[in-house]
């Protein structure tokens, strides 16, 4: 099996797919991965199903905001989750596990956020009262050649650009940037957060390393316009994705720890505290 960092680097937001179905053996493995997904760190577990693109209406495509951008997608990963505390973090964490495993199988994916409370995706998964359907993802073989619309989208979204460490990771206080050297054995896990996907490539996660207690506190730097548009949950999903990258990398390197909401987490008015990683 490839190293997790290699898989994370290989994954990209694929918007142009080869015009062919996923072969039966790969599809079988994909379904096995979906069925074996664990619950997230906060206990929530998405219900995930594969939906054929033939069942999606033109109205649903418009609601996705991807009309003319996603090319040749035949299959979608659709996930719903119960509306509980930190459900969106669990959703992002679990679905990214699936995305990375799909990448291992040679498949491309693209996170698409929106409102899917009605329409063919909600009907396909039989969305229940008290559940949210925050994202869908096309899945299939990446095309050899990107469509012009995809190239333009990547440029507009800044998909190939990432914030530097100094803006994302901090040591003991938010005035002191954390360096890879200071991070030591956690440097690769943090770098794999830095290169994680996020809505509009906002990279909303901020991580404060308590060097004395060997604890990493995870925060969200929320985008105000997302709150106004009712899209704040997308950034909680981003945080869940970051958590999965951090934990997968740590475990691969033999570093043990656990997620816990800490009463000792620093208070700050500009960031939302979410969770901490306690090394053990």
Residue pairs with C-beta under 8 A, 6 or more apart in sequence:
1 104
2 10
2 104
3 252
4 100
4 192
4 248
4 249
4 252
5 188
5 191
5 192
5 249
7 100
7 103
7 104
8 100
8 192
8 195
8 196
8 245
8 249
9 195
10 103
11 99
11 100
11 103
11 109
11 197
12 108
12 159
13 109
13 110
13 111
13 154
13 159
13 197
14 108
14 109
14 110
14 138
14 140
14 142
15 66
15 69
15 70
15 71
15 110
15 138
15 146
15 147
15 149
15 150
15 153
16 70
16 71
16 72
16 142
16 143
16 145
16 146
16 147
16 150
17 70
17 71
17 72
17 73
17 74
17 108
17 138
17 140
17 141
17 142
17 143
18 72
18 140
18 141
18 142
18 143
18 144
19 72
19 143
20 140
20 141
21 74
21 75
21 140
22 30
22 74
22 75
22 107
22 139
22 140
22 141
26 105
26 106
26 107
29 105
30 50
30 102
30 105
30 107
30 139
31 50
33 98
33 101
33 102
34 48
34 49
34 50
34 77
34 98
37 45
37 46
37 48
37 94
37 97
37 98
38 45
38 94
38 97
39 45
39 90
39 94
40 86
40 89
40 90
40 91
40 93
40 94
40 240
41 86
41 89
41 90
41 93
41 243
41 247
41 259
41 275
42 84
42 85
42 86
42 87
42 89
42 90
42 259
42 275
43 84
43 90
44 81
44 82
44 84
44 86
44 87
44 90
44 91
44 94
45 81
45 90
45 94
46 79
46 80
46 81
46 90
46 91
46 94
46 95
47 79
47 80
47 81
47 125
47 131
48 77
48 78
48 79
48 94
48 95
48 98
49 77
49 78
49 79
49 124
49 125
50 75
50 76
50 77
50 78
50 139
51 75
51 76
51 78
51 120
51 121
51 124
51 125
51 136
52 74
52 75
52 76
53 73
53 74
53 75
53 76
53 138
54 74
55 120
55 124
56 76
56 119
56 120
56 121
57 119
57 120
59 119
60 116
60 119
60 120
60 121
61 67
63 114
63 115
63 116
63 119
64 70
64 112
64 114
64 136
65 112
65 114
66 112
68 149
69 149
69 150
69 153
70 110
70 112
70 138
71 143
71 147
71 149
71 150
72 140
72 143
73 138
73 139
73 140
74 140
75 138
75 139
75 140
76 121
76 136
76 137
76 138
76 139
77 95
77 98
77 102
77 109
77 136
77 137
77 138
77 139
78 116
78 121
78 124
78 125
78 133
78 136
79 91
79 94
79 95
79 125
79 133
79 134
79 135
79 136
80 125
80 127
80 128
80 131
80 132
80 133
81 87
81 88
81 90
81 91
81 131
81 132
81 134
82 130
82 131
83 130
83 131
83 132
86 236
86 274
86 275
87 132
88 132
88 134
88 233
88 236
88 237
88 240
89 236
89 237
89 239
89 240
89 243
89 274
89 275
90 240
91 132
91 134
91 135
91 237
91 240
92 236
92 237
92 238
92 239
92 240
92 241
92 243
92 244
93 240
93 241
93 243
93 244
94 240
94 244
95 135
95 137
95 237
95 240
95 241
96 196
96 240
96 241
96 244
96 245
97 244
97 248
99 109
99 111
99 137
100 244
100 248
102 109
102 139
103 109
106 141
107 139
107 140
107 141
107 142
108 139
108 140
108 141
108 142
109 137
109 138
109 139
110 137
110 138
111 135
111 137
111 197
111 199
111 237
112 135
112 136
112 137
112 138
113 134
113 135
113 199
113 231
113 234
113 237
114 135
114 136
115 230
116 122
116 127
116 133
116 134
116 136
117 127
117 132
117 133
121 133
121 136
122 133
125 133
127 133
132 233
134 233
134 234
134 237
135 234
135 237
153 159
154 160
157 200
157 201
158 201
159 201
161 201
162 194
162 195
162 201
162 203
163 194
163 203
165 177
165 178
165 179
165 180
165 190
165 194
166 177
167 177
168 190
168 193
168 194
168 203
168 205
168 206
168 207
169 177
169 178
169 183
169 190
169 194
169 206
169 207
169 209
170 176
170 177
170 178
170 206
170 207
170 208
170 209
171 177
171 178
171 179
171 182
171 208
171 209
171 211
172 208
172 209
172 210
172 211
172 212
173 208
173 266
174 206
174 208
174 266
174 268
174 271
178 190
178 207
178 209
180 187
180 190
180 191
181 187
182 209
182 211
183 190
183 209
185 253
185 255
186 209
186 216
186 250
186 255
188 249
188 253
189 245
189 246
189 247
189 249
189 250
189 253
189 255
190 207
190 246
192 245
192 246
192 248
192 249
193 205
193 207
193 242
193 245
193 246
194 203
196 203
196 205
196 238
196 241
196 242
196 245
197 238
197 241
198 204
198 205
198 235
198 238
198 241
198 242
199 226
199 231
199 234
199 235
199 237
199 238
202 223
202 235
202 238
203 238
204 220
204 221
204 222
204 223
204 235
204 238
204 239
205 218
205 219
205 220
205 221
205 238
205 239
205 242
206 218
206 219
206 220
206 221
206 271
207 216
207 217
207 218
207 219
208 216
208 217
208 219
208 266
209 215
209 216
209 217
210 216
210 217
213 264
214 278
214 279
215 262
215 264
215 276
215 277
215 278
215 279
216 246
216 276
216 277
217 262
217 265
217 266
217 273
217 276
218 239
218 242
218 243
218 273
218 274
218 275
218 276
218 277
219 268
219 271
219 272
219 273
219 274
220 235
220 236
220 238
220 239
220 271
220 272
220 274
221 270
221 271
222 232
222 235
222 272
223 235
226 232
226 234
226 235
236 274
239 274
243 259
243 275
246 277
247 257
247 259
247 277
250 256
250 257
250 277
255 279
256 279
256 280
257 277
257 278
257 279
257 280
258 277
258 278
258 280
259 275
259 276
259 277
259 278
260 275
260 276
260 278
261 275
261 276
262 275
262 276
262 278
265 273
265 276
266 273
267 273
